[in-house]
Amino acid sequence: MKAEIHPDNYRLVAFKDMSNDDVFITKSTVNAKETIDFDGVEYPLVKLEISRTSHPFYTGKSKLVDTAGRIDKFKTKYAKFKKEEE
């Protein structure tokens, strides 16, 4: 491995899956603006839309998670291009 190319500022960070409120702690260098108190310890918080506990590949369930309303935005945006049937 090349020397001095990897970050050295790893710390424990809480990642929260917003679709099911699952929280897990792991080491990361990510910048976080929020914090969370987890088991009496305060950690930097990173919010996720999907994680291993809600992703269909890992859960085995076919579930569509549309937290940002992307499908509705798409339909609204392209509704004006819809062909009119005669």
C-alpha positions as CSV (number, residue, x, y, z in Angstrom):
1,M,0.0,0.0,0.0
2,K,1.1,3.5,-0.6
3,A,2.1,5.5,2.5
4,E,0.2,8.6,3.6
5,I,-2.7,8.4,1.2
6,H,-5.3,7.2,3.7
7,P,-7.1,9.5,6.1
8,D,-6.1,9.3,9.8
9,N,-9.1,11.1,11.3
10,Y,-11.4,8.1,11.8
11,R,-14.0,8.4,14.6
12,L,-17.2,6.6,15.7
13,V,-20.2,8.0,13.8
14,A,-23.9,7.0,14.1
15,F,-25.7,6.3,10.8
16,K,-29.5,6.4,11.0
17,D,-31.8,4.8,8.4
18,M,-34.7,7.3,8.2
19,S,-37.1,4.8,6.6
20,N,-37.1,2.5,9.7
21,D,-35.2,4.5,12.4
22,D,-32.4,1.8,12.6
23,V,-29.2,3.3,14.0
24,F,-25.7,1.7,13.7
25,I,-22.3,2.9,14.9
26,T,-19.2,2.5,12.8
27,K,-15.9,4.3,12.2
28,S,-15.9,7.0,9.5
29,T,-14.3,10.3,8.4
30,V,-17.6,11.8,7.1
31,N,-18.5,15.3,8.2
32,A,-21.7,15.5,10.2
33,K,-23.6,18.6,11.3
34,E,-26.0,16.8,13.7
35,T,-25.4,14.7,16.7
36,I,-27.4,11.9,18.4
37,D,-27.3,10.5,21.9
38,F,-27.1,6.7,21.6
39,D,-26.8,4.5,24.6
40,G,-25.7,7.5,26.7
41,V,-22.9,8.5,24.3
42,E,-23.1,11.5,21.9
43,Y,-22.1,10.7,18.3
44,P,-22.0,12.7,15.1
45,L,-25.1,11.7,13.1
46,V,-25.5,10.9,9.4
47,K,-29.0,10.3,8.1
48,L,-29.5,7.7,5.3
49,E,-32.5,7.1,3.1
50,I,-31.8,3.4,2.8
51,S,-29.4,1.0,4.6
52,R,-28.8,-2.7,5.0
53,T,-31.9,-3.0,7.2
54,S,-34.3,-1.5,4.6
55,H,-32.7,-2.3,1.2
56,P,-34.8,-4.9,-0.7
57,F,-31.7,-6.9,-1.6
58,Y,-30.8,-7.5,2.0
59,T,-34.4,-7.8,3.4
60,G,-35.7,-10.1,0.6
61,K,-38.8,-7.9,0.4
62,S,-39.7,-6.0,-2.7
63,K,-40.5,-2.6,-1.3
64,L,-40.2,0.8,-2.9
65,V,-38.9,3.5,-0.7
66,D,-39.8,6.9,-2.1
67,T,-39.0,9.3,0.8
68,A,-38.2,12.3,-1.5
69,G,-41.3,11.9,-3.7
70,R,-39.2,11.4,-6.8
71,I,-41.8,9.4,-8.6
72,D,-44.4,12.1,-8.2
73,K,-41.9,14.8,-9.3
74,F,-41.1,12.7,-12.4
75,K,-44.8,12.2,-13.3
76,T,-45.6,15.9,-12.8
77,K,-42.6,17.0,-14.8
78,Y,-43.3,14.8,-17.8
79,A,-47.1,14.9,-17.7
80,K,-47.1,17.7,-20.3
81,F,-45.4,15.4,-22.8
82,K,-48.0,12.7,-22.5
83,K,-49.6,11.9,-25.9
84,E,-53.3,12.6,-26.1
85,E,-55.3,9.6,-27.4
86,E,-57.7,10.4,-30.1
